[in-house]
Amino acid sequence: MSRDARIITVANQKGGVGKTTTAINLATALAAIGERVLIVDLDPQGNASTGLGIDRQQRRLSSYDVLLGNASITEAAMETAVPELSIVASTLDLLGVEMEIADAPDRAKRLHRALRGAAEQSGSYSYVLIDCPPSLNLLTVNAMAAADSVLVPLQCEFFALEGLSQLLETVEQVRHSVNPDLDIQGIVLTMFDGRNNLANQVVDDVRQHMGDMVYQTVIPRNVRVSEAPSYGKPAILYDLRCSGSQAYLQLASEVIRRERRLRAA
């Protein structure tokens, strides 16, 4: 990857908010508009890997090997069916990685070191998206320590704001301890159903509380987006014309505009 690659961690400690779906489809949308993109799957469940059609038998090297220092990002990265999109896949070995590196003095910066090493090689990724597990553990801290910014998917439901303050506190802790340059890239509202009055109220409440931090693009609840992972495809490849795919393309444009502003700041 190039030294100018933007590294974005996709994180929320709540499960079922569309985190992995956002990582997969945002990465695909960025690739579709001409960026060269890498996903690093740090979730032991490996849903980002599966959702991009990477069978478990194919995952000879994984993010586990990268964190242990047994493989470089370049060695572990695999091409996907999406042109210009590669992935460092996940395996269940990640479940034990915290214990294996718990006593290492650099335990929070393993991924940072690996990505920095890749930047010094000849690759040319312009965006790296890190898909985190639904918890605020050492894997998530590694992702934030390596990132330029954090993107937070937030489901349009009654408890949307619950737990967000804890995530933002974790970002602050990482900023003060290991990564002073970490920014909040933005909050993206997911699984929106415009027929639901509560969903509309949640959108209003989140925008009122979080202001410009919230993306204008809202990701709708969409059957085609939900179906796509079972076919090993991002929604944008599965059904480009569905409302969910179109929303992720809009989100990609908005992310690029925000990243340009962050770089210029």
N, C-alpha and C positions, 0 to 999 in steps of 0.2 A: 504494500500500500504506500501511497505517497506520504510524505511528512505532513501534508496539508489535509489528510483525510480527517473528516469529522466523525467522531465516535459518539454515538447516541445510545444510552442505556434505556431500554423500555422496561419500566418497573412499576409494580403495585403489589403490595403484600397480600391483597385480597385476591382470591381465585375467582375465575369465571367472569372477569371484567372485559375480556377481549384483548388481553395483553399479547398473547402469542399470535392471534389473528391479526392484530395491528402490526406486529413486527414483520410477519410474513408478507402482508399485503402492502405495507408501506415500502418495504425493501423492493418488492416487485415493481411497484409504481415508480420508485426512484430509478430502477434499472430501465424501465420502459421509456423514461424521458431522457435517457442518455447517460446516467451515472453508472459507475462500476461499483457494485455493492457487495459487502460481505456481512453475513449474519453469523454471530457467535452464539450458539445455543448453550446457555449455562443452566438450563432447567433439566434436572435428572429425568423428568418425564419424557423429554425429547420430542415434544409435540411440534416444535418448529421444524425439526429435522424430518419427522414423519409427514408433516403437512407440505413439505417440499419434495416428497417422493423419495427420501433417502431411507432405504430399508435398513433395519438394524444389522443385518449381515454385512452390509457395505461399510459400516463404520469402523474401519480398521484402526484409524487414529481419531481421537475425539478431543473435546475441550478438556476432558479429564487429563489426557496426556500432556496437553499444553500447560495446564496448571501445575502439574508435577514436574514440568521441565523436561519431559521425555520426548517432546515433539515441538517443532516450531509452528506458528500460525500457517506459514506457507506449506509445510508438510501436511498439516491436518486439513487444510481447506479443500473442499470438494466442489466440483461444478454441479449446478442444478439444471433442470430443464428450462429455466428462465435464462435467456442470454444476459450476460454481464452480472449475474447473481451467483455467488458462491456461498458455501456454509461450512463452518466448523461445527460438526454434528455433536450431539450429546449422547452419552450412554448412562446406564444405571450406576456405573462406577462413581459418578459424581456424588452419589448418596454418602459415600465414605470419605470424600476428599477433605472435608473440614477436619476430621480427626487426623488425617495424614499430614496436613500442613499446619495444624494448630500451634505447634511449637516453633515454627519457622519465623524468624524475625521479619521476613518480607511477606508474610502470609496474606496481607491485604493488597499487595501490589504485584502478585504473580501475573495476572492478566495484563496489567499495565506494562510490565517488563516485556512480556511476549509480543504485545502489539507494537511497542517501541522498537523491538528487534526486527519485526516485520517491516516497519517503516524504513529501516536502514537498508533493506534489500530492494529488489527491483520491481516489486509489485506496484500497482497504481490504483488501489481502491480509493474512491472519493468519499464513500460513506461506509461506516461500520456500525451495524445495529446489534446490540447485545440483548438477547432475550433472557430475562431473569426468572428464577423460581418465584412462586407466590409466597414469599417470606422475606424478612429482613435479616438474612443470615450472611455468612462469610462470602458466599458466592455473589450475593447482591452487592456487598461492600466491595468485592473485587471489581465488579462491573462498574460501580460508581467511581472507584479510584482510577479506573482506566479511561473514563469517559470525559468528553467535553461538556456534555449536557445530559439531562434526564427527561425523557418523555413519559408522561403518566396517563395511561388509559383509565377512564373513569366511567363506570356504567351508569346509565340514566335510571337510577332506582332510588328508593327512599333513603337508604343509608349511604348514598354516594360520597358524602363528605366525611363519613365516619372512617377513621384510619388515615385520611389524607394528611392530617396534621402530624401523625407519627412518621409517615414517609418523608414529609418535608423536614422534620427534625433530624431524621437519619441523613438526609442530604446535607444539612448544616453540619452535622458531626463529621461526615466525610470531608466536607470542605475545610473544616478547622484542623482535621488530623492528618489527612493524606493527600487531598486534592483541592487546593485553594481556588483553582480555576473552574470548578464545577458549577454549571448553571442549570436552572430549570428551563428546558427547551420549550415546554408547554404541556398543557393538559388537554387531552382529546376525549370528548364525550362519545361513548360508544353505546350500541344496542338501543338506539333511540326509536321509540314508537310514537309517531306524531298523533295517533288516535287516542293516546293515553294522556289524560290531563295531568297526572302525576309526573310523567316524563317531561312535559313542558315546564312544570313547576321546578323540577330538579335542574333543568337547563338554566332557568332564570336565577335560581338560588346560587348555583355554582358560578355563574358569570358575575353575580353581585358580590360574592365573597372573594373570587380570585381575579376578577378584572381581565386585563389584557393577557394574563397568563393562559387563558382558555382559547383554544383555536376557534376560528369562525366555523370551520368545517365540523359537522356533526356526522358520525357514522350511524346509519340507520340499522335497525334490526332487520336482517335479510336472510331468507331461507337459502339462497344460492351461496352466500358467504358461509353459512353453517355447513352446507353440503360439501363444499370444495375440499376440505382436508381429508375426507374419506376417500377421495380420488387421488390424493397425493399432489394436489395442485393448489396454488393460491387462487383466490376468487377471480383475480384479474385474468388468469388463464382459463379458468373454468367457465366464466361468463362475464366477459368484458362489459356487456351492456347493462348488467344489473345495477341497481341503485347503490349497493355496497361497493362494488368495484369502482364506480364513478366517484364515489365519495373518497375512496383511498387515493385516487389520482389527484383529486383536489387537495387532499391533505398533503401529498408529496410536494405539490407546488407551494403550499403554505409553509411547509417545513424548510424548503430551500430558501424562501424569502426570509424567514426568521434567522436561519443560519448565516445568511449574508449580513443581516443586521448585527448579529452577535460578533461576527468576525470584524466588522467595521467599528464596533464599539471600543 
